[in-house]
Amino acid sequence: MNRFALLTTAALVSLGLAACGAPQAEESDAAASGEQELSETEAQVNDILEAMADTAEASEEERIVAEARRCTAEGDAGEYDLPERGEDQALADFNAAVGEAYLAQNAQSACVFTLPSGLQFRVDRARDGASPDPRGELVEVNYEGTLINGEVFDSSYARGQSATFPSNRLIRGWVEALPLMNVGEEWTLFIPSDLAYGPTGTQGGPIGPNETLIFRLELISLPNRPIDEQ
């Protein structure tokens, strides 16, 4: 029996227990005890249902990534029809509109896939290998980040040196993508602003408010693991 089935069974059993209610008793303390037990049972059921939802989402992500690894395409998506900034339009509103239009069109591009969170990605080089622990793990990567207009704002390739980060202490788009990647793979990530730097951008830096970001990301190694386990 798989994990999802076990969780489903557990939920049904717990719901059955909740339906039975507390034992009848004349004493008020017994009634209070019954209410507490029912409350605890409801909390357990909620925990089980949340675990089921997490499992279902993880399974959906795995299905999407498996399909993306099988997809092959050449060339870029081509031109995008993006809005122009209005005379009195705030930069944050303009960036949000451009990002929304870009991602909507990009989703139709060959071999670009969208995860439930809205994160888009393309597997440019697929490999068999280990994946980072979803709870967080040191990763060695090469990357290049660009804005929608093609401006490069950061690149380990340009520096000629890979970078090492804890995989769970990065922008949300990276935190979501890295555990889905195998060592040796190269992906392109198309990250909505809410999974990047949000409405603040990088204050004093190159990323404006509500900017959608594009990353070429290569997972080189997992430094804390033996080579033969990667």
SERO-4910 file (N, C-alpha, C, O; in steps of 0.05 Angstrom, whole numbers):
BEGIN
 pado doro    nc1    nc2    nc3   cac1   cac2   cac3    cc1    cc2    cc3    oc1    oc2    oc3
  Met    A     17    -24      0      0      0      0     18     25      0     36     27     16
  Asn    A     12     44    -18     29     68    -19     22     87      3      3     84     17
  Arg    A     39    108      5     36    127     27     10    141     26     -3    146     46
  Phe    A      1    149      2    -25    163     -1    -48    146      8    -66    156     22
  Ala    A    -47    120      1    -68    102     10    -69     99     40    -90     98     53
  Leu    A    -45     96     52    -43     94     81    -54    119     95    -69    117    115
  Leu    A    -48    142     84    -58    167     95    -88    168     93   -102    177    111
  Thr    A    -99    159     70   -127    159     66   -141    141     86   -161    149     98
  Thr    A   -130    117     90   -142     99    110   -141    111    137   -161    109    152
  Ala    A   -119    123    144   -116    135    171   -137    157    175   -148    160    196
  Ala    A   -142    173    154   -161    194    156   -189    183    160   -204    194    176
  Leu    A   -196    162    146   -222    150    149   -226    139    177   -248    141    189
  Val    A   -205    126    187   -207    115    214   -211    137    234   -228    135    253
  Ser    A   -196    159    232   -199    181    250   -226    194    248   -238    201    269
  Leu    A   -236    197    224   -263    208    220   -284    190    233   -303    200    245
  Gly    A   -280    164    232   -299    146    245   -298    149    275   -319    148    287
  Leu    A   -275    152    286   -273    157    315   -286    183    323   -299    184    343
  Ala    A   -283    203    306   -295    229    312   -325    226    312   -339    239    328
  Ala    A   -336    210    294   -365    207    292   -377    193    316   -400    198    323
  Cys    A   -361    177    329   -371    162    353   -376    181    376   -393    176    393
  Gly    A   -361    204    377   -365    223    398   -354    213    425   -343    192    427
  Ala    A   -358    230    446   -348    223    473   -369    206    487   -393    209    481
  Pro    A   -361    189    506   -379    173    521   -399    191    536   -391    212    546
  Gln    A   -424    182    538   -444    197    553   -438    195    583   -432    173    593
  Ala    A   -440    217    597   -435    217    625   -450    241    638   -454    261    625
  Glu    A   -457    237    662   -472    258    676   -454    280    686   -462    303    688
  Glu    A   -429    273    693   -411    292    705   -401    312    684   -395    304    661
  Ser    A   -400    337    691   -391    358    672   -363    355    664   -355    361    642
  Asp    A   -346    344    682   -318    340    675   -315    319    654   -296    320    637
  Ala    A   -332    299    654   -332    278    634   -339    290    607   -328    283    586
  Ala    A   -359    308    607   -367    321    582   -345    338    571   -339    338    547
  Ala    A   -331    353    589   -309    369    580   -286    352    569   -274    359    549
  Ser    A   -282    329    581   -261    311    572   -268    301    544   -251    298    526
  Gly    A   -294    295    540   -303    286    513   -299    307    492   -291    300    470
  Glu    A   -305    332    499   -301    354    480   -271    357    473   -264    362    450
  Gln    A   -254    353    493   -225    356    488   -216    334    469   -200    338    451
  Glu    A   -226    309    475   -218    286    458   -227    291    429   -212    285    410
  Leu    A   -251    302    426   -262    307    399   -245    328    385   -239    326    361
  Ser    A   -237    349    400   -221    370    389   -194    359    380   -184    366    359
  Glu    A   -182    342    397   -156    330    390   -159    312    365   -141    312    348
  Thr    A   -181    298    363   -186    281    340   -188    297    314   -177    290    293
  Glu    A   -203    320    316   -205    338    293   -178    349    284   -173    351    261
  Ala    A   -162    355    304   -135    365    298   -118    344    283   -104    350    265
  Gln    A   -121    319    293   -106    297    280   -116    293    251   -100    288    233
  Val    A   -142    295    247   -153    292    220   -143    314    202   -135    309    179
  Asn    A   -142    339    212   -131    361    196   -102    356    189    -94    362    166
  Asp    A    -87    346    208    -58    340    202    -56    319    180    -39    321    162
  Ile    A    -73    299    181    -73    277    161    -80    288    134    -68    282    114
  Leu    A   -101    305    133   -110    316    108    -89    334     95    -85    335     71
  Glu    A    -75    350    112    -53    366    103    -30    350     91    -19    356     71
  Ala    A    -24    327    105     -3    309     95    -11    297     68      5    294     50
  Met    A    -37    290     66    -47    279     40    -44    300     18    -36    293     -4
  Ala    A    -51    325     24    -48    346      4    -19    350     -4    -13    353    -28
  Asp    A     -1    350     15     28    353      9     37    330     -8     53    334    -27
  Thr    A     28    305     -2     36    282    -17     26    284    -46     40    277    -65
  Ala    A      1    292    -49    -11    295    -76      4    316    -92      9    311   -116
  Glu    A     11    338    -80     26    359    -94     54    350   -102     63    355   -124
  Ala    A     67    335    -84     94    325    -90     92    305   -113    109    305   -131
  Ser    A     71    288   -114     68    269   -135     63    283   -162     73    275   -183
  Glu    A     48    305   -161     43    321   -185     68    333   -195     73    334   -220
  Glu    A     85    344   -177    110    356   -186    128    335   -198    141    340   -219
  Glu    A    129    311   -186    146    290   -197    137    282   -225    153    276   -243
  Arg    A    110    281   -229    100    273   -255    107    294   -276    116    287   -298
  Ile    A    105    320   -269    112    341   -287    141    341   -295    149    344   -318
  Val    A    158    337   -274    187    337   -279    195    313   -297    212    316   -315
  Ala    A    183    290   -292    189    267   -309    182    272   -338    196    264   -356
  Glu    A    159    285   -342    151    292   -370    170    312   -382    177    310   -405
  Ala    A    179    331   -366    198    352   -376    224    339   -384    236    348   -404
  Arg    A    233    319   -370    259    306   -376    257    291   -403    277    288   -417
  Arg    A    233    283   -410    230    268   -436    226    287   -459    228    279   -482
  Cys    A    222    313   -453    216    332   -475    242    343   -487    260    349   -472
  Thr    A    243    344   -513    266    356   -527    256    376   -547    237    371   -562
  Ala    A    270    399   -547    263    420   -566    288    437   -571    305    438   -554
  Glu    A    289    450   -594    311    467   -601    302    495   -605    279    500   -613
  Gly    A    320    514   -598    314    542   -603    298    555   -580    288    541   -562
  Asp    A    297    581   -582    282    596   -562    253    600   -570    245    593   -592
  Ala    A    238    611   -552    209    614   -557    203    636   -578    182    635   -590
  Gly    A    221    655   -582    217    676   -601    208    701   -587    214    706   -564
  Glu    A    193    718   -602    185    744   -592    160    742   -574    143    724   -577
  Tyr    A    160    760   -555    137    762   -536    123    789   -540    136    809   -545
  Asp    A     97    789   -538     81    813   -540     77    824   -512     59    814   -497
  Leu    A     94    843   -503     93    852   -476     83    881   -475     87    897   -493
  Pro    A     69    888   -453     58    915   -451     80    937   -448    102    931   -438
  Glu    A     73    961   -456     91    984   -452     82    999   -427     59    998   -419
  Arg    A    101   1013   -416     95   1027   -391     78   1052   -396     85   1068   -413
  Gly    A     56   1055   -381     40   1078   -383     54   1103   -371     72   1100   -355
  Glu    A     45   1126   -379     58   1151   -371     59   1154   -341     79   1163   -330
  Asp    A     37   1148   -328     36   1151   -299     36   1125   -284     30   1123   -260
  Gln    A     44   1103   -297     43   1077   -285     67   1072   -267     90   1078   -274
  Ala    A     62   1063   -243     83   1058   -223    100   1035   -234     90   1017   -247
  Leu    A    126   1035   -227    144   1015   -237    136    987   -227    137    968   -242
  Ala    A    127    985   -202    119    959   -191     95    948   -207     95    924   -213
  Asp    A     76    965   -214     53    956   -230     61    948   -258     51    928   -269
  Phe    A     79    963   -270     88    957   -297    103    930   -297     98    913   -314
  Asn    A    121    926   -278    136    901   -277    118    877   -273    122    856   -285
  Ala    A     97    881   -256     78    859   -251     63    852   -277     59    829   -283
  Ala    A     55    873   -292     40    868   -317     58    854   -338     49    836   -352
  Val    A     83    863   -340    101    851   -359    106    822   -352    106    804   -369
  Gly    A    111    817   -326    116    789   -317     92    771   -322     96    748   -331
  Glu    A     68    781   -317     45    765   -322     42    758   -351     36    735   -358
  Ala    A     45    778   -369     43    773   -398     65    754   -407     60    736   -424
  Tyr    A     89    758   -398    111    741   -406    107    712   -399    110    694   -415
  Leu    A     99    707   -373     95    680   -364     72    666   -378     73    642   -384
  Ala    A     51    681   -384     28    670   -398     36    660   -426     28    639   -435
  Gln    A     53    676   -440     62    668   -467     83    646   -465     84    628   -482
  Asn    A    101    649   -445    123    630   -443    112    602   -437    125    582   -444
  Ala    A     90    600   -423     78    574   -416     71    558   -441     68    534   -439
  Gln    A     67    572   -463     60    558   -488     85    549   -504     82    537   -525
  Ser    A    109    556   -494    133    550   -508    140    520   -506    132    506   -487
  Ala    A    154    510   -526    161    481   -527    178    474   -502    197    487   -496
  Cys    A    169    453   -489    184    440   -467    186    458   -442    202    453   -424
  Val    A    169    479   -441    167    495   -416    144    484   -400    121    481   -411
  Phe    A    149    477   -375    128    465   -358    123    483   -334    141    498   -325
  Thr    A     99    482   -323     92    499   -300     84    482   -277     67    464   -279
  Leu    A     96    487   -254     90    473   -229     66    486   -216     59    508   -222
  Pro    A     53    472   -197     29    483   -184     33    510   -171     15    526   -169
  Ser    A     58    516   -163     64    542   -151     64    565   -170     63    589   -163
  Gly    A     66    559   -196     69    579   -217     97    581   -228    102    594   -248
  Leu    A    116    567   -215    143    566   -225    144    551   -252    134    529   -254
  Gln    A    157    564   -272    160    551   -298    189    542   -301    208    555   -290
  Phe    A    193    520   -316    221    511   -320    223    495   -346    203    486   -357
  Arg    A    247    492   -355    253    476   -378    278    460   -371    298    471   -362
  Val    A    278    434   -376    301    417   -372    319    418   -397    312    407   -417
  Asp    A    341    432   -395    359    435   -418    379    412   -420    388    405   -442
  Arg    A    385    400   -398    403    376   -398    394    358   -375    396    365   -352
  Ala    A    384    334   -382    375    315   -362    397    295   -356    412    287   -373
  Arg    A    397    287   -330    417    268   -321    404    250   -299    385    258   -286
  Asp    A    415    226   -297    408    209   -273    427    217   -251    451    220   -256
  Gly    A    417    220   -227    434    227   -205    418    233   -180    394    231   -180
  Ala    A    432    239   -159    419    246   -133    407    273   -134    415    290   -150
  Ser    A    387    278   -117    374    304   -115    379    315    -87    381    299    -68
  Pro    A    380    341    -84    383    353    -57    359    346    -39    337    343    -48
  Asp    A    365    344    -13    345    339      7    325    362      7    334    385      9
  Pro    A    299    357      5    279    379      6    281    396     32    273    419     32
  Arg    A    291    384     53    293    399     78    317    418     79    319    435     97
  Gly    A    334    416     58    357    434     57    383    419     57    387    400     72
  Glu    A    401    427     40    427    414     37    446    432     22    437    448      5
  Leu    A    472    430     27    491    446     12    492    438    -17    495    414    -23
  Val    A    491    457    -35    491    451    -64    513    468    -77    517    491    -70
  Glu    A    526    456    -97    545    471   -113    532    475   -140    523    456   -153
  Val    A    531    500   -149    516    506   -174    532    526   -191    549    541   -181
  Asn    A    526    527   -216    532    549   -234    506    561   -243    486    547   -246
  Tyr    A    505    587   -246    480    600   -253    484    627   -267    506    639   -265
  Glu    A    464    635   -281    463    662   -293    435    672   -291    416    659   -300
  Gly    A    431    695   -279    405    707   -276    401    731   -294    419    748   -297
  Thr    A    378    732   -308    372    754   -326    344    764   -320    327    750   -310
  Leu    A    340    789   -328    313    801   -328    299    794   -354    312    782   -372
  Ile    A    274    800   -356    259    793   -380    271    807   -405    269    796   -427
  Asn    A    282    831   -401    294    845   -424    321    834   -432    334    845   -450
  Gly    A    330    813   -419    356    800   -426    380    810   -411    402    800   -414
  Glu    A    376    830   -394    398    841   -378    407    821   -357    391    811   -342
  Val    A    433    815   -358    445    796   -338    451    812   -312    465    832   -313
  Phe    A    440    802   -290    445    816   -265    463    801   -246    473    812   -227
  Asp    A    468    775   -252    487    760   -235    494    735   -251    477    722   -264
  Ser    A    520    727   -249    529    703   -264    554    691   -252    575    704   -250
  Ser    A    552    666   -243    576    652   -234    593    645   -257    618    643   -255
  Tyr    A    581    642   -281    596    636   -305    615    659   -311    638    655   -319
  Ala    A    605    683   -309    621    707   -315    645    709   -295    666    719   -302
  Arg    A    640    701   -270    661    702   -250    681    679   -254    703    680   -242
  Gly    A    673    659   -269    691    636   -273    693    618   -248    713    604   -245
  Gln    A    673    619   -231    674    603   -206    646    595   -198    628    611   -197
  Ser    A    643    569   -192    617    560   -183    611    571   -155    628    582   -142
  Ala    A    586    569   -147    577    579   -121    565    556   -104    555    537   -115
  Thr    A    568    559    -78    557    539    -59    538    552    -40    545    572    -27
  Phe    A    514    541    -38    493    553    -21    479    531     -5    479    508    -14
  Pro    A    467    537     18    447    519     30    422    521     13    411    543      8
  Ser    A    411    499      4    390    499    -16    363    509     -5    345    516    -21
  Asn    A    360    511     21    335    521     33    337    550     42    319    559     56
  Arg    A    358    564     35    361    592     43    365    611     20    381    629     20
  Leu    A    349    606      0    350    621    -25    323    631    -32    304    628    -17
  Ile    A    320    644    -55    293    653    -63    275    628    -67    285    606    -73
  Arg    A    249    632    -64    231    609    -63    231    593    -89    228    568    -88
  Gly    A    236    606   -112    237    592   -137    259    572   -138    256    549   -148
  Trp    A    283    579   -127    305    561   -125    300    539   -104    306    515   -109
  Val    A    289    547    -82    283    527    -60    265    505    -71    267    482    -63
  Glu    A    246    513    -87    227    493    -99    240    476   -120    236    452   -122
  Ala    A    256    488   -137    268    474   -160    290    455   -153    291    433   -164
  Leu    A    308    463   -135    332    447   -130    326    419   -122    340    400   -132
  Pro    A    307    413   -103    302    385    -96    291    368   -118    291    344   -117
  Leu    A    282    381   -140    271    367   -163    292    360   -183    288    344   -201
  Met    A    316    373   -181    337    370   -200    355    346   -192    358    340   -169
  Asn    A    368    334   -212    388    314   -207    416    326   -211    419    345   -227
  Val    A    435    316   -197    463    326   -201    471    322   -230    466    301   -242
  Gly    A    482    343   -241    490    343   -270    470    355   -288    476    359   -312
  Glu    A    446    361   -278    425    372   -296    429    403   -298    439    416   -280
  Glu    A    419    413   -320    417    442   -325    388    449   -332    377    437   -351
  Trp    A    377    467   -318    350    476   -323    350    506   -328    368    520   -321
  Thr    A    329    515   -341    323    544   -342    298    548   -325    277    535   -330
  Leu    A    299    566   -306    277    573   -289    265    600   -297    280    619   -302
  Phe    A    239    601   -298    224    626   -303    208    631   -277    188    619   -272
  Ile    A    218    650   -262    208    653   -234    190    677   -231    200    700   -234
  Pro    A    165    673   -224    147    696   -219    158    712   -195    172    702   -178
  Ser    A    150    737   -195    162    755   -174    155    746   -146    171    750   -128
  Asp    A    132    733   -142    125    725   -115    142    701   -105    142    694    -82
  Leu    A    156    688   -124    175    667   -117    204    677   -118    222    661   -116
  Ala    A    207    703   -122    234    715   -124    236    736   -103    237    730    -79
  Tyr    A    238    762   -111    243    783    -92    218    800    -87    219    820    -72
  Gly    A    195    792    -98    170    805    -92    168    835    -97    182    845   -114
  Pro    A    151    849    -82    146    877    -87    169    896    -80    168    919    -87
  Thr    A    189    886    -65    211    903    -57    234    902    -76    250    921    -79
  Gly    A    237    880    -91    261    876   -107    285    875    -90    284    868    -66
  Thr    A    308    881   -101    333    883    -86    339    913    -82    348    926   -101
  Gln    A    333    923    -59    335    952    -54    364    961    -59    383    951    -46
  Gly    A    367    980    -77    393    989    -85    407    971   -104    430    976   -112
  Gly    A    394    948   -112    406    929   -130    394    930   -157    378    948   -163
  Pro    A    400    910   -174    391    911   -202    362    900   -207    352    904   -229
  Ile    A    350    888   -186    323    876   -190    302    895   -179    302    901   -155
  Gly    A    284    903   -196    263    922   -188    240    908   -175    240    883   -173
  Pro    A    220    923   -166    197    911   -153    180    894   -172    175    902   -195
  Asn    A    171    871   -163    153    854   -178    166    844   -204    151    840   -224
  Glu    A    192    840   -205    205    831   -229    205    801   -231    212    787   -212
  Thr    A    197    791   -255    200    762   -261    229    758   -269    241    773   -284
  Leu    A    241    736   -260    269    730   -264    272    704   -280    256    686   -279
  Ile    A    294    703   -296    301    679   -311    328    670   -303    347    686   -303
  Phe    A    331    645   -296    356    634   -287    364    609   -304    348    591   -307
  Arg    A    388    609   -313    401    585   -323    414    573   -298    432    586   -286
  Leu    A    407    549   -291    416    537   -266    427    509   -271    413    492   -282
  Glu    A    452    505   -262    465    479   -266    473    468   -238    487    480   -223
  Leu    A    462    444   -231    469    431   -206    494    414   -210    493    393   -223
  Ile    A    516    423   -198    542    410   -203    546    387   -184    553    365   -192
  Ser    A    541    392   -158    547    371   -138    533    377   -112    522    399   -108
  Leu    A    533    357    -94    524    359    -67    548    356    -49    555    333    -42
  Pro    A    561    377    -41    588    376    -29    590    359     -3    611    349      3
  Asn    A    568    356     11    569    341     36    564    311     33    565    296     52
  Arg    A    561    303      8    556    274      3    581    262    -11    594    276    -26
  Pro    A    586    236     -6    608    223    -21    602    223    -51    578    223    -59
  Ile    A    622    223    -67    619    224    -96    602    201   -106    586    204   -124
  Asp    A    606    177    -94    592    154   -104    562    154    -96    547    136   -105
  Glu    A    553    174    -81    525    176    -74    512    199    -89    489    207    -83
  Gln    A    525    209   -109    514    230   -125    509    221   -154    499    237   -170
***
